[in-house]
Each structure stands twice: as structure tokens, then as C-alpha cells.
Amino acid sequence: MTFGYIVLYGWPVVVAILFKLYDRRVALLAAMIAGYLLLPTRLFFDLPALPPLNKETMPSLAVLAAVLITRPSGPIHERPGWVPEAMMPKVLLGILVVGAFLTVFTNGDPLIYGDTFLPPLRPYDALSSIMEALVMLIPFLLARKLLAAPEAQKMFLAALIISALVYSLLALYEVRMSPQLNNMVYGFFPHAWDQHVRGGGFRPLVFLRHGLWLAIFFSAAILAAAGLARVYNKGKAWNYRLAVMWLLFTLVLSKALGALAITLLLLPIVMMYPMRIQVMIAAIVSGAVLIYPMLRSAGLVPVNTVLNWALSISAERAQSFGFRLQNEDVLLGKALERPLLGWGGWGRNHGYNLEGLATTVVDGYWVGVLGVGGWAKYIGEFGLLCLPAIFLFFLIKRYKVGMETSVLAVILAGNVVDLIPNATITPITWMVAGAIWGRMEMGAQEVAVTQADDAPRTKRTQAVLTRFGPKNSSADPGYSRPPPKREATPSQAPLSRAHRDKDR
């Protein structure tokens, strides 16, 4: 594990080099996505009152420091400040921070289950909870600031595709040879081995927490490739279509039924439907996820139908799904005992038997959030993740939103759906949400200005953009070339006041 710690704590050096070589948008994408995919899982350094420094927080903090230190190279358009300008994300951020504080102060009672004693939360825990919420949102704030412009969002989609294509080679190696890369490189296996033996073969995970995290990442990259295939001309579009086929082939071999189902449902929408339909579907899905706890507690979710469908496919998958439903029932019942602010951390949201042993496992991210922080935490987090698509649906025509943003909305909708059975929220999830919120802040007039500007770049950055998403290209429908300046002829020149008065 020594090498893993070296790589983890050496990542700020990599981030500094990236910000030295490329402009801030390219460096942000490379540092965050590569950090998420390559850094070791389960290794961390725990600091007092701060979230652990791990593969998710280390890149975020390093990139934040780099953005604060560096300056844009030329008139690259970024959102001003760090706090969103729109009222709704401000309110949701405030709910998250204030809710984290109040959760601690409403859980000052100890919990005793048999021989298990869970101590009360202390004021010190309030500071820790607030810092955890703020660090979690760093990718959101970075993307809202740097990835709001249409060109930056096309770069975002291209970065997902490129990284997924490279990562697919490692995933296919593990499909054939078993998931051993993390053990070979870092010296340990990050999860339970039996969960990665499926259908007579293996489910890959490479350097991620679980194979399900890898599958939802491939799902996002497939949708991104399908979207860019519609953005660019025929030559480049075929490159992206081939990427769709290759990554879909990899996802099928990865043996993740949920991510595959999400991809197969959303892929035709991205490939065939106009932007407004794409955003409408994303808004419907996001709205359903946002109110899912209410639907689930009211018995309006057809869980038995889904269980029978899973049983028709695989008894093993049906057993896994049934186990999740049983856990959800217990965890949801416990969460509804303190619905507004939850039970706090340290296992207080779990169910326990008479002997004091925990009887629940948190699989779905939604029920974990609801149990720990109640509706305050749930509305804060899932509001930031689900409301962008809903707002975008009503603003898409007014703000002249492009295909790159509608595809990001579909990607985000696919990810939030997966948060119902799984906990596959990642820094990339928050970056997608932040980019969409930032795009809505820009509106239509500011986007026209960004497309008319031709910002100076380093040679390395220009090479990246020329290869994967040129800005000044007639093949790029998102680029509006400003009309050439012409000197007015005498007949075209505006009349002065003297001439106008004389003509009268």
C-alpha cells in the first residue's frame, strides 16, 4: 500500500503540472477525471474536523488550490465568484450547510441497542459535518465556474469519452483475467471478491470502489459519445459512433444489469430525439427521483413488479434486489422517526437487533442521505442534482441551450436514477450538475459573446481542442462566427445630425 499513498499524496504535484501546461478548463477535467479513475480506493488520511483525504477529496482540494492561485490565460469565460448567482442553488446550498449544523444539535441523545452504545453527537461534529458538505460540493462549484460555456461542456463530454476508451482496455483485461489490477498496482483488493464473480465470469472494477461505479461511468461516456456524434460533422461523428459501440460492448461484458438498463433506455433518446425532448425526459426522471422517498413510503413504487422482472432474468439478481428492498424498508422506517434532520452519522441511522448488532446495509444513496440528515440533507443534495434538468426544460429555448447541455442533463438523470439502488455518486456527478447550473446562469446573450471571442491558448491546450473539439470550426454548430468587419460605403454610412436635418 505504500505506493498507493505515494500516488495519493503526490496528486497535487500532478495537478500543478496540468495547470502549468494547459488552460484551467482542460487542467480541471484532466485532474478530476484522472484522479477519480486512477487513485487508489480505501486509502485515506484522516484529519481532525476535516473529511478524509482520499481519491475523491484530494483531487478536489488540489484543483481548488490551483484555481485560486492561477489566472485564466486570456479572456476565457468563467462564472464570476464562487457562489451561484441564481437564488435556487443558493437556497439549496444553504439548506445543506444549515441542515448539517442542526442535525448535530438535534441528536444530543445517546442510543443504546443491547450491548451497543452510540454516543450523542457533539458540537465538534457540527464543524466536521459542515466541512464534509463543503468539500463534497467543491467539484460542483468548480464546474459551475469553469465549465458553464458550451465549448467547455463539449470538452467535458470529450474528456469522458477519451478517459472511458482508455479505461475500457483495463476493464476488458479484468473481464478476461479477473479484477486484479488494483491488487497488482496498489497491493490490495478494494471490495468483496464474491460480488465481482458474475455469470461464470468476472465483473471489472479496475481502480474504482466497485464494479457498479465503473458501469455507471461507462454509461455516462456512452451517452456523451452519442451526443457528440450529433454535434459534429459526418467525419468526426463516425468516430463518436464507433466509441458508442465499443463502450457499449464493454458495458455489456461488465455484467452490471442496472447501468446497462439505464443506458439502453436513455441512448435512443440522445441519438434520435431533439434537445427539448431530451431535457423533458431528463426532467421527468429527475422529478421522479426527487420525490422518490415519498412515493416509496406511500407504497406507490411497484417494487414487486421490478422484483419479478429481476427474477425472470436471474435468481441471483432477484435475491440481491430483494435484500436491498428489505434493507430499504428498515432504513426508511428508521429515517421517518426523525424525518426533518435525521439521525446523524456514526451508524445512528441503522437498524439494530436486541443483541445490539446492526441488521442493515445502506446500498441506495437516497436512503442513506435521508437517514443521516433527514429531508434537509435530501432536499439540499438531490435538489442540486435533480432540479437542473427541470429548470433547463423551461429555459432551453430562451437561453438557446445546445446539444452539449441537453446531453449532460440526460447523463445526470441516468446517474441520479442509479442512486436509488446504489450509491454511485462521484465528483463527476457533481461536476455535471455544476456545469448545467452554470450554463443556465449564462443565458443566451453571454453565450453569444463567448462564442465570438477567440481566447489565446498555449500550444498544448490548442492541440487538445483542435483534436477533440475545435472552437473555430464551421463543422461545429455551436460556434457562431462573427460577421467580418466592413468599412461602410457612403450610401451605407449612418447620417450625421447635420445631414439628417438637411435632408428634412
C-alpha positions in Angstrom: 0.0 0.0 0.0 3.0 2.3 0.3 2.9 3.1 -3.4 -0.8 3.9 -3.2 -0.1 6.5 -0.5 2.7 8.0 -2.6 0.4 8.3 -5.6 -2.4 9.8 -3.5 -0.3 12.4 -1.7 1.6 13.1 -4.9 -1.5 14.0 -6.8 -1.3 17.8 -6.0 2.0 17.8 -7.9 0.3 16.3 -10.9 -2.4 18.9 -10.7 0.2 21.7 -10.5 1.8 20.4 -13.7 -1.5 20.2 -15.5 -2.4 23.8 -14.6 1.1 24.8 -15.8 0.7 23.2 -19.2 -2.9 23.7 -20.1 -5.6 26.3 -19.5 -7.8 25.9 -16.4 -10.7 24.0 -18.1 -8.5 21.3 -19.6 -6.5 21.0 -16.4 -9.6 20.8 -14.3 -11.1 18.0 -16.4 -7.8 16.0 -16.6 -7.1 16.4 -12.9 -10.6 15.5 -11.7 -11.4 12.6 -14.0 -7.9 11.0 -14.0 -7.8 11.4 -10.2 -11.2 9.6 -9.8 -10.2 6.8 -12.2 -6.6 6.2 -11.2 -6.1 7.0 -7.5 -6.4 4.1 -5.0 -9.7 3.4 -3.2 -9.9 2.9 0.6 -6.6 4.7 1.3 -7.0 7.9 3.2 -5.5 10.3 5.7 -7.9 11.4 8.4 -7.5 15.0 9.6 -9.3 16.5 12.7 -12.6 18.1 11.8 -12.0 17.6 8.1 -13.2 15.0 5.7 -10.6 12.2 5.0 -8.1 12.9 2.2 -8.9 10.2 -0.3 -9.3 9.7 -4.0 -12.4 11.9 -4.1 -11.4 14.8 -1.9 -7.7 15.0 -2.7 -8.2 16.0 -6.4 -11.0 18.4 -5.4 -8.8 20.2 -2.9 -5.8 20.3 -5.1 -7.7 21.7 -8.1 -9.4 24.3 -5.9 -6.0 25.5 -4.7 -4.7 25.6 -8.3 -7.7 27.6 -9.5 -7.3 30.1 -6.6 -3.6 30.6 -7.4 -3.7 30.7 -11.2 -5.4 33.1 -13.5 -7.1 32.5 -16.8 -4.8 32.7 -19.9 -6.7 35.2 -21.9 -10.4 36.1 -21.9 -11.6 32.6 -21.2 -15.1 33.0 -19.9 -15.7 31.8 -16.4 -18.6 32.5 -14.0 -17.8 35.3 -11.5 -17.3 34.4 -7.9 -17.8 31.0 -6.2 -21.4 31.2 -5.0 -24.1 30.6 -7.7 -25.9 33.7 -8.9 -29.3 32.0 -9.1 -31.4 32.0 -6.0 -32.4 28.3 -6.0 -28.9 26.8 -5.8 -28.0 29.4 -3.2 -31.0 28.2 -1.1 -30.1 24.6 -1.6 -26.5 25.1 -0.6 -27.8 27.0 2.5 -30.1 24.1 3.4 -27.2 21.7 3.2 -24.9 23.7 5.4 -27.5 24.8 8.0 -29.1 21.3 8.0 -25.7 19.7 8.7 -25.4 22.0 11.7 -28.9 21.4 13.0 -28.7 17.7 12.6 -25.9 17.6 15.2 -27.7 19.7 17.7 -30.9 17.6 17.4 -29.0 14.4 18.1 -27.6 15.1 21.5 -29.1 11.8 22.9 -27.2 8.5 23.2 -28.6 5.4 21.5 -28.4 2.1 23.3 -29.2 -1.2 21.4 -28.3 -4.2 23.6 -24.6 -4.1 24.2 -24.1 -1.3 21.6 -23.8 2.2 22.8 -23.9 5.0 20.2 -22.7 8.3 21.8 -24.5 11.6 21.3 -23.3 14.0 18.7 -21.1 16.9 19.9 -20.7 20.5 18.7 -17.3 19.3 17.3 -19.3 17.0 15.0 -21.2 20.0 13.6 -18.0 21.6 12.3 -17.0 18.2 10.8 -20.4 17.8 9.1 -20.3 21.3 7.6 -16.7 20.8 6.3 -17.7 17.5 4.8 -20.6 19.1 3.0 -18.4 21.9 1.6 -15.7 19.6 0.4 -18.2 17.4 -1.3 -19.5 20.4 -3.2 -16.1 21.6 -4.5 -16.5 19.7 -7.8 -19.9 21.3 -8.2 -18.6 24.8 -7.6 -15.6 24.3 -9.9 -17.7 23.0 -12.8 -20.2 25.8 -12.3 -17.4 28.3 -12.5 -15.2 26.8 -15.3 -17.5 24.5 -17.4 -20.6 26.7 -18.0 -19.8 27.7 -21.5 -20.9 25.5 -24.4 -17.3 24.9 -25.6 -16.2 23.9 -22.2 -19.1 21.4 -21.9 -18.2 19.8 -25.2 -14.7 19.4 -23.8 -16.3 17.8 -20.7 -18.1 15.3 -22.9 -15.0 14.6 -24.9 -12.9 14.1 -21.8 -15.4 11.5 -20.5 -15.2 9.6 -23.8 -11.4 9.6 -24.1 -10.9 8.5 -20.5 -13.6 5.8 -20.9 -12.0 4.5 -24.1 -8.6 4.1 -22.3 -10.2 2.7 -19.2 -12.2 0.1 -21.3 -8.9 -1.6 -22.1 -8.2 -2.1 -18.4 -11.8 -3.2 -17.8 -11.7 -5.8 -20.6 -8.4 -7.1 -19.2 -10.2 -7.7 -15.9 -13.2 -9.3 -17.6 -10.8 -11.9 -19.0 -8.2 -12.2 -16.2 -10.3 -11.3 -13.1 -10.3 -8.0 -11.3 -6.6 -7.9 -10.2 -5.3 -4.6 -11.4 -5.8 -2.8 -8.0 -4.1 -5.7 -6.3 -1.2 -5.7 -8.8 -0.6 -1.9 -8.6 -1.6 -0.9 -5.1 -1.3 -4.3 -3.2 -4.9 -4.8 -2.1 -8.4 -5.6 -3.3 -10.9 -2.8 -2.6 -14.1 -4.7 -2.1 -15.7 -8.2 -1.6 -14.4 -10.6 -4.1 -17.7 -12.6 -4.4 -19.6 -9.6 -5.6 -17.3 -9.5 -8.7 -17.9 -13.0 -9.8 -21.0 -13.0 -12.1 -22.4 -15.3 -14.7 -19.5 -17.6 -14.9 -17.1 -14.7 -15.4 -15.9 -11.5 -13.7 -17.2 -8.0 -13.2 -14.3 -5.5 -13.6 -13.7 -2.6 -11.3 -10.1 -1.5 -12.1 -9.3 1.2 -9.6 -12.8 2.2 -8.5 -14.7 1.3 -5.4 -16.9 -1.3 -7.1 -17.9 -2.7 -10.5 -21.2 -0.7 -10.3 -19.3 2.5 -10.1 -17.3 1.5 -13.2 -20.5 0.6 -15.1 -22.3 3.9 -14.4 -19.1 5.7 -15.6 -19.2 3.8 -18.9 -22.9 4.6 -19.1 -22.2 8.3 -18.9 -19.4 8.1 -21.5 -21.7 6.2 -23.9 -24.3 8.9 -23.7 -21.6 11.6 -24.1 -20.3 9.9 -27.3 -23.9 9.6 -28.7 -24.4 13.3 -28.0 -21.2 14.5 -29.7 -22.0 12.3 -32.7 -24.9 14.7 -33.3 -22.9 17.8 -32.6 -20.1 17.4 -35.1 -19.9 16.8 -38.9 -20.1 13.4 -40.5 -16.3 12.5 -40.3 -16.0 13.2 -36.6 -19.5 11.9 -35.9 -18.5 8.4 -37.1 -15.6 8.4 -34.6 -18.1 9.0 -31.8 -20.5 6.4 -33.1 -17.7 3.9 -33.1 -16.9 4.9 -29.5 -20.6 4.3 -28.6 -20.4 0.7 -30.0 -17.1 -0.1 -28.3 -18.1 1.3 -24.9 -21.5 -0.4 -25.1 -19.7 -3.7 -25.8 -17.5 -3.1 -22.8 -20.5 -2.3 -20.6 -22.3 -5.5 -21.6 -19.2 -7.5 -20.7 -19.0 -5.7 -17.4 -22.1 -7.5 -16.1 -23.9 -4.6 -14.5 -27.6 -5.0 -15.3 -28.8 -1.7 -13.7 -26.3 0.5 -15.6 -26.9 -1.4 -18.8 -30.7 -0.9 -18.5 -30.3 2.8 -17.8 -28.0 3.1 -20.9 -30.3 1.2 -23.2 -33.3 3.3 -22.1 -31.5 6.7 -22.5 -29.3 6.0 -25.5 -32.1 6.2 -28.1 -33.3 9.4 -26.6 -29.9 11.0 -27.1 -29.4 9.5 -30.6 -32.8 10.3 -32.1 -34.8 13.0 -30.3 -34.4 16.7 -30.4 -32.9 18.6 -27.4 -36.3 19.7 -25.9 -37.4 16.1 -25.8 -34.1 15.0 -24.2 -34.4 17.6 -21.5 -38.1 16.8 -20.9 -37.2 13.1 -20.3 -34.3 14.1 -18.1 -36.7 16.5 -16.1 -39.3 13.7 -15.7 -36.8 11.2 -14.5 -35.1 13.8 -12.1 -38.5 14.8 -10.7 -39.4 11.2 -10.0 -36.1 10.7 -8.2 -36.6 13.9 -6.2 -40.0 12.7 -4.8 -39.0 9.0 -4.6 -38.9 8.8 -0.8 -42.5 10.0 -0.6 -43.6 7.5 -3.3 -41.7 4.7 -1.6 -43.1 5.4 1.8 -46.6 5.7 0.4 -46.3 2.3 -1.3 -46.6 3.8 -4.8 -43.4 2.3 -6.2 -44.0 -1.1 -7.9 -41.1 -2.8 -6.2 -42.8 -6.3 -6.5 -43.1 -5.9 -10.3 -39.4 -5.0 -10.5 -38.6 -7.9 -8.3 -40.5 -10.3 -10.5 -38.8 -8.9 -13.6 -35.4 -9.4 -12.0 -36.4 -13.0 -11.1 -37.2 -13.7 -14.7 -33.7 -12.7 -15.7 -31.6 -14.2 -12.9 -32.4 -15.7 -9.5 -29.1 -14.3 -8.2 -30.0 -10.8 -9.2 -33.5 -11.2 -7.8 -32.1 -12.3 -4.4 -29.7 -9.3 -4.4 -32.6 -6.9 -5.2 -34.9 -8.4 -2.6 -32.1 -8.0 0.0 -31.9 -4.3 -0.9 -35.7 -3.9 -0.6 -35.7 -5.4 2.9 -32.9 -3.1 4.0 -34.7 -0.1 2.5 -37.8 -0.8 4.4 -36.0 -0.9 7.7 -33.8 2.1 7.0 -36.8 4.2 5.7 -38.8 3.3 8.8 -35.9 4.4 11.0 -35.5 7.6 9.0 -39.1 8.6 9.3 -38.8 8.6 13.1 -36.7 11.8 12.7 -37.8 13.0 9.2 -36.6 16.6 9.2 -33.0 16.4 10.3 -32.2 12.7 10.5 -30.1 10.8 13.0 -26.6 12.0 12.1 -23.6 9.8 11.4 -21.7 7.1 13.3 -24.2 4.4 12.4 -27.1 6.0 14.2 -29.3 5.7 11.1 -29.0 1.9 11.0 -31.4 -0.8 12.4 -30.2 -2.9 15.3 -31.4 -6.2 16.9 -31.8 -6.9 20.6 -28.2 -8.0 20.8 -27.0 -4.7 19.5 -25.8 -5.9 16.1 -26.5 -3.8 13.0 -29.1 -5.5 10.8 -29.0 -3.2 7.8 -26.7 -2.3 5.0 -27.0 1.0 3.1 -27.0 0.4 -0.6 -29.1 3.1 -2.1 -27.6 6.6 -1.7 -31.1 8.2 -1.2 -32.0 6.2 1.9 -28.6 6.9 3.4 -28.9 10.6 2.9 -32.4 10.6 4.3 -31.4 8.6 7.4 -28.3 10.7 8.2 -29.6 14.2 7.5 -33.4 13.9 7.0 -35.3 15.9 4.5 -33.0 18.8 4.9 -30.0 16.9 3.6 -32.1 15.1 1.0 -33.6 18.2 -0.5 -30.3 20.0 -0.4 -28.3 17.3 -2.2 -31.0 15.9 -4.5 -32.3 19.4 -5.3 -28.9 20.4 -6.6 -28.8 17.1 -8.7 -32.4 16.9 -9.9 -33.6 20.5 -10.3 -31.1 21.5 -13.1 -32.9 19.3 -15.7 -36.3 20.6 -14.5 -35.3 24.2 -14.7 -33.5 23.6 -18.0 -36.7 22.3 -19.6 -38.4 25.7 -19.1 -35.4 27.7 -20.1 -34.0 25.8 -23.0 -35.4 27.9 -25.8 -34.9 31.3 -24.0 -31.3 30.6 -23.3 -30.6 28.9 -26.7 -29.2 25.8 -25.0 -27.2 23.5 -27.2 -27.0 19.7 -27.6 -24.0 19.5 -25.3 -26.0 20.8 -22.3 -29.1 18.6 -23.0 -26.8 15.5 -23.2 -25.3 16.5 -19.8 -28.8 16.7 -18.4 -29.6 13.1 -19.7 -26.3 11.9 -18.2 -27.1 13.4 -14.9 -30.6 11.9 -15.0 -29.2 8.4 -15.6 -26.8 8.9 -12.6 -29.5 10.0 -10.2 -31.7 7.1 -11.1 -28.8 4.8 -10.2 -28.7 6.5 -6.8 -31.9 4.7 -5.9 -30.4 1.1 -5.8 -26.8 2.2 -5.5 -24.5 4.9 -4.0 -22.7 5.8 -7.3 -22.4 9.5 -6.6 -18.9 10.7 -7.5 -17.1 14.0 -8.1 -18.1 13.6 -11.8 -21.7 13.6 -10.8 -21.3 16.9 -9.0 -19.4 18.3 -11.9 -22.2 17.5 -14.4 -24.7 19.2 -12.1 -22.5 22.3 -11.6 -21.9 22.7 -15.3 -25.6 22.7 -16.0 -26.4 25.2 -13.3 -23.6 27.4 -14.7 -24.9 27.2 -18.2 -28.3 28.4 -17.0 -26.7 31.4 -15.3 -25.1 32.4 -18.6 -28.3 32.8 -20.5 -28.3 33.5 -24.3 -26.6 36.9 -24.6 -23.5 35.9 -22.7 -23.1 32.6 -24.6 -23.1 34.6 -27.9 -20.2 36.7 -26.5 -18.2 33.6 -25.5 -18.7 32.1 -28.9 -17.5 35.3 -30.7 -14.3 35.5 -28.6 -11.1 33.8 -29.7 -9.1 33.3 -26.4 -5.4 32.9 -26.7 -4.2 29.4 -25.5 -1.0 27.5 -25.0 0.1 25.2 -27.9 -0.7 22.1 -25.8 -4.2 23.3 -25.0 -4.9 24.4 -28.6 -3.8 20.9 -29.7 -6.3 19.3 -27.3 -9.1 21.5 -28.5 -8.3 21.1 -32.2 -8.3 17.3 -31.9 -11.3 16.8 -29.8 -13.5 19.9 -30.0 -12.3 22.8 -32.1 -13.7 26.2 -31.2 -13.4 28.0 -34.6 -14.8 25.3 -36.9 -17.6 25.6 -39.4 -18.3 22.0 -38.6 -19.2 22.9 -35.1 -22.9 24.0 -35.0 -22.3 25.5 -31.5 -19.9 28.1 -32.9 -21.3 31.3 -34.3 -18.6 33.1 -36.4 -19.0 36.9 -36.1 -19.6 38.6 -39.4 -16.5 40.2 -41.0 -16.0 43.9 -40.3 -16.5 46.1 -43.4 -16.0 49.7 -43.9 -19.2 51.5 -44.6 -19.7 53.0 -48.1 -21.1 56.5 -48.4 -24.5 55.0 -49.1 -24.3 52.7 -46.1 -22.8 55.1 -43.6 -25.1 56.4 -40.9 -26.2 60.0 -41.4 -25.0 62.7 -39.0 -27.4 65.0 -37.3 -26.5 67.8 -39.8 -27.2 65.6 -42.8 -30.4 64.4 -41.4 -31.6 67.9 -40.7 -30.5 69.0 -44.2 -32.5 66.1 -45.8 -35.6 67.2 -43.9 
